[in-house]
Amino acid sequence: MTRNQVPLRSDAEIEMARRAGALAADVLRMITEHVRPGITTGELDRICHDYIVDELKAIPANVGYNGFPKTICTSVNHVICHGIPSDKQLKDGDIINIDVAVIKDGWFGDTSRMYFVGEPGILARRLVRTTYEAMRAGILAVRPGATLGDVGHAIQTVAHREGFSVVREYCGHGIGTIYHDTPQVLHFGQPRTGLVLEPGMIFTIEPMLNAGKPATKELADGWTVVTKDRSLSAQWEHMVAVSESGFEVLTAWPDGYGDYPAIDAEAPLSAALT
């Protein structure tokens, strides 16, 4: 991949991406109180859809995207990504990733967050925490002159240190006026290899870690991806812009969430996690 294939956004364009990213983050803030035992993933989807359309005056980007039927992806326990909301009820001890994307004035915002349903087990908590730390490490590696290999290496180092595996078939992506654009952002790699980062690049960092082996399996619905060994999986996602001095998180949370404090788009992530 050459630099010429990756858009470099102007300040005005980054502001449009920032606005879309903020709306996507706000959906995840809003839905937090609704994630509880007994609610269905279909009901969570309806709430998010209505909020995006009625309150945010935005477009749910996932509806109809390559045939996807719903507003959010709901990936529960051993589901890695792209889980389709349904009449499945959440139960105490589940972990769930909610992934949402919106379109505002032609620009995409895309982010995801893990939620605990009731009281999850020790392994689930450690997996979710480690996946957050892996995402954070990848974001911290973003700066002009760094490479995508640096980002991937930072992520896999955290995952492997804690005994978890990194999903290799799915990755982050460029984003802007196109939902999934160049570059592809792998969550593993070697330092000082791959695309050299420049100010104005925008992409997602969204590592998926498994408690067991990294192998995946796509179900018959053509969307839902699960761990082949049925082990737990977790994912977090932020949109990031490369700035002149480092990075900016474009989907910064408007509030904290449990043990995961808000990430200020202007502050270093090293101050965000204790």
N, C-alpha and C positions, 0 to 999 in steps of 0.2 A: 504494500500500500504506500502510495506517495502522498506527500503533504497536499499536492494539488487536488487530490480526491476528497479532502476534508475541508468543509467550509470554515472560514475564519469570520466570525460575526463582529459587526460593529457594536459600539456602545448602545446604540438605539435598538439594535436587534437583540442584544443580550437583555435589555430591559423588557422586551416583549416576552422572551423566554422566562425571565424572572417572574413576570406577572402570571403566566400560565403555570409555572412551577409552584408558586404560592397558593394558587387555587387548588391544585392537586393535593398539596400538603394539608390544606384546610379540610378537605374531604376526610382524610385520615384522622384529623383531630376530631371532627364531628362524629364519626362513626364509633369512636372509642367507647362511649358509654353504652352502646347497643350490643357490644360483644360480650355475651354472657351465656351460661348454659341454658339450653332450651330454644334459643332463637335459631332460625334456619339461615343458611347462607343465602337462600333466595330472598329472604326478608332483608338481610343486610344489603343485598344488591339493589332492591327497590328503594331503600332509604337513600343510598348513595346516588342513584339515578335521579330521584326527585330533588335532592339537594343541589346536584350539579346543574340541572335544568332550571329549577324554580328559584333557587337562592343565588347561585353563582352566575346564572345567565351564560353558561358555557355549554359545550357539546361533549357528551361522553364519548371519548375517542375509541373505546373498545367495541362498542356496539356495531356489529356488522363488519368489523375489521377482519378481513380474510375469512369471513363467515362466523366469527365469534359471536355468540348470541346475547351476551350479558354486558353489564357496565363495569364490573370489577372481576378480578380473578381471586378466588378464595381457595387457598391451598392449605389443607388441614393435615397435620401430623406427617405422614409419609408422602404426601403430595409435595413435589418439589416446586412446581409452577403451573400456571395456566388452568388451575382448577375452576370448573364451571359451577356457578351458584345453582343450588337446587333446593329440594325440600328436606335436605339432610339437616338434622338438628345438631347443634354443637353440644358437647357434653363436658362436664367438669374434668379438667386435666388436659384438654386439647390445647394444642398450639395452632395458630392460624396466621398465614400471611395474607394480607389484603393488598392487592396491587391495583392502583387506579391511574388512569390517564384521562386528561381533559384537553379540549381544544378551545383556545380563547383568541379571537381575532387572527385565526390562521396559524397560531403557534401552539405546540404541544407541551404539556406538563405531565411528567411521569414519575411516580414514586411508589414505594411500598414499605410496609411496616409489619413487624410481628406483634401478635397479641396473645396474651394468656387467657384461657377460658377457665375461670376458677383457679384452682391450685395445681399447676403442672408438677411433674416429678423433677428430681434433681438433674437427671440427664437432659431433660428438655430445657430446663433453665440454663444449664451450662452451654448447650448447643446454641440457644438463642443469643446468649451473651457473647459467645465467641464469634458468632456470625456478625454481630454488630461491630465488634472490635476489628474483625477482618475488613469490613467495609470502611471503617474509620481509618485503618492503616492504609488502605488503597487510596483514600481521598488525601491523606497526608502526603502521599508520594507525588501528588499532582503539582507541577510547577513548570514554567518554561524551561526547556532544555532537558527535562526528564523524559522518559520513554514509557510507552504502554507496558513494556516488559517490567519496568520498575514497579508499576501499579500492580500488575498480576503477581509479581514475586512477593510484594508486601502482604498481599491477601493470603497467598498460600502458606507463607511463613507462619502467620497467626493460626491458620487452620491446622496445619500439620503439628505445630507445637502442642496443641490441645488434643491431638489424636483424631481429628475429624478429617473427612475427605472433601475435596472441591469438585463440584459438578463441572464437567468440561464441555458438554454439548450445548450449553446455553450461556450467553454472555451479555455484557452491557453493549450500548450502541450509541452512535451519534443521534442527536435529536434537535429539532428546530421546527421548520415548516414541514418536515417529513418526520413521521413517527419513528421509523427505524432507519437511520442513515449511517453513513460512514463516520467514524471508524467502528470496527468491532472491538470491544473491550474485554479481553480474556481475563479470567480471575486466577490465572496462574501464568508463570513466565520466568524469564531470565533477566536479571538486571542489565541495563544498557542495551537492550534489544528492542526492535519494533519501532513504531512511529514515534518521532520526536515531537513533544508537545509544544504548542505555540499559543500565545494569547489569542482569545477569540474562539477557540475550540470548545464545543459543548457536547457532553456525552453523559451517559448514566454509568454508575458503578453499582452493581447489584449482585454480589456474590451469593451463591447457593451452596451451603455446606450440609453434608450428610453425617449422621452419627455412625453409619456403617460404611459400606463400600460406595464408590462414586457412580457405579453403574445405574443407568436410568431405563425406564420403560414408558412408552407412550400408550395410553389406553385406546380402546376402540373408538372413542368419541373424536379422536383426531386432535385433541387439545391437551387433556390432563396428562401430566408427566409425573411418575412416581418413582421412588427408589426401588430398584429391582429386588433388593433384599428386605424391603418393607421397613427399613430403619427410618427414624425421624429425620426430617429435613427442615432447614430454616433459611430465610432470605431477608435481606434489607436492601433498599434501593434509594439512592439520591441522584438527582441531576447536578452536574458539576460543570462550571465554566473555568477554563484556564485564564487566569488574570495576569497582569504584568508582574505581580510579585508572588503569585502562588495559585490560589484557587478561590472560587466562590461557590458555596452550596446554594443552588437555585431553588431547592425544595426545603429550605430550612423550616423546621417545625415551629409553629406559632406558640407552642407551649411545651412543657416537659411531658414525659410519659413514663410514669413509674420510676424505675431505676435508670432510665435513659433521659438525661436532661436535654433541654432544647439545644439545638446546634445553631449558633449565631452565624449567619452567612459571612459576617465580617471578622469573626474571631477564630483563632486557631483551634482545631478540633482537640488538641492536646489539653485544652482547658475544659472540654465538654464532658469528659468521662473520667470519673475518679475511681 
